[in-house]
C-alpha cells in the first residue's frame, strides 16, 4: 500500500532565482507527477504541449496563461486549470510566482496495448 506524501511548505522548496525559473519534481508515482515551478517576474515557458492531461495551480503570485488560440487568462493563488493532452499553451509570470503542474498518467486500457 502506498503511504501518504506530505509537503508541509511548497514555497520553501520553490524559490525562483533572480531573473530565472526553477523547476523541481516534488512527487512521482505511476499515476501522477507533481512538478513545482518558481518564476521571477517576466519569466515564461514558451508555447508547448504535453502528451498527458495536466493541471496547473498557482500557489503564490500571478500568471498569464494562453491556452490554444484563446486570449490569455490571468491566474492568481485561487486559480486552477485542467488541460487535455496536446493542448498548446504558454505561461508568463506577471509577478514572482510559484506554480504546481500535475501530470496525470494516461488511463490503462483494459486488456493491454492495442485493445
C-alpha positions in Angstrom: 0.0 0.0 0.0 1.3 3.5 -0.8 2.0 5.8 2.0 0.8 9.4 2.2 3.0 12.1 0.7 3.2 15.4 2.7 4.9 18.6 1.6 4.5 20.9 4.6 5.6 24.1 2.8 5.7 24.1 -1.0 7.1 27.6 -1.2 10.2 26.7 0.9 11.2 24.3 -1.8 10.5 26.5 -4.7 12.4 29.8 -4.7 13.0 31.4 -8.0 16.5 32.6 -8.9 16.7 36.3 -9.8 15.6 36.7 -13.4 15.1 33.0 -13.8 12.9 29.9 -13.4 13.3 26.9 -11.2 11.5 23.6 -11.8 11.6 20.7 -9.4 9.9 17.3 -9.4 8.2 17.1 -6.0 6.5 13.7 -6.4 6.5 10.9 -8.9 4.3 7.8 -8.9 2.7 5.5 -11.5 -0.4 7.7 -11.6 0.9 11.3 -11.5 3.9 13.5 -11.4 3.9 16.8 -9.5 6.4 19.5 -10.7 6.8 22.8 -8.8 7.9 25.9 -10.7 9.1 29.2 -9.3 9.2 32.1 -11.8 10.8 35.5 -11.4 8.6 38.3 -12.7 8.6 38.3 -16.5 9.9 34.7 -16.9 7.9 32.4 -19.2 7.5 29.0 -20.7 7.0 29.4 -24.4 4.3 27.6 -26.2 4.5 23.8 -25.8 2.1 20.9 -25.2 2.0 17.7 -23.1 1.1 14.2 -24.2 -0.6 13.9 -20.8 -3.6 15.6 -19.2 -2.2 18.3 -16.9 -3.5 20.6 -14.1 -1.9 23.9 -13.2 -2.5 25.5 -9.8 -1.0 28.8 -8.7 0.3 28.8 -5.1 1.6 32.3 -5.0 1.8 35.2 -7.5 0.1 35.7 -10.8 0.4 34.1 -14.3 -0.8 34.9 -17.7 -1.7 31.6 -19.3 -2.5 31.2 -23.0 -4.5 28.0 -23.9 -4.5 27.2 -27.6 -5.8 30.1 -29.6 -7.8 31.7 -26.8 -7.0 35.0 -25.3 -4.6 34.8 -22.3 -6.2 34.4 -18.9 -4.7 35.5 -15.6 -4.5 33.1 -12.7 -3.7 34.0 -9.1 -3.5 31.9 -5.9 -7.1 30.7 -6.2 -6.6 29.8 -9.9 -6.8 26.3 -11.3 -6.8 25.0 -14.9 -7.1 21.5 -16.3 -5.8 20.9 -19.8 -6.4 18.0 -22.1 -3.5 16.2 -23.8 -1.7 18.1 -26.6 -3.3 21.5 -26.0 -0.7 24.1 -26.9 -0.1 26.5 -24.0 2.3 29.1 -22.7 2.9 30.6 -19.3 4.3 34.0 -18.2 4.8 35.3 -14.7 3.3 38.7 -14.1 5.0 38.8 -10.7 7.2 36.4 -8.7 5.1 33.2 -8.9 5.0 29.6 -7.5 3.0 27.2 -9.6 2.2 23.5 -9.4 2.0 21.3 -12.5 0.3 17.9 -12.0 0.8 15.5 -14.9 -1.8 12.7 -14.8 -0.9 9.3 -16.2 -3.0 8.1 -19.2 -5.6 5.6 -18.1 -4.5 2.0 -18.8 -6.6 0.2 -21.4 -8.2 -3.0 -20.3 -6.5 -6.0 -21.9 -3.3 -4.1 -22.5 -1.9 -2.3 -25.6 -3.8 -2.5 -28.9 -7.3 -3.0 -27.4 
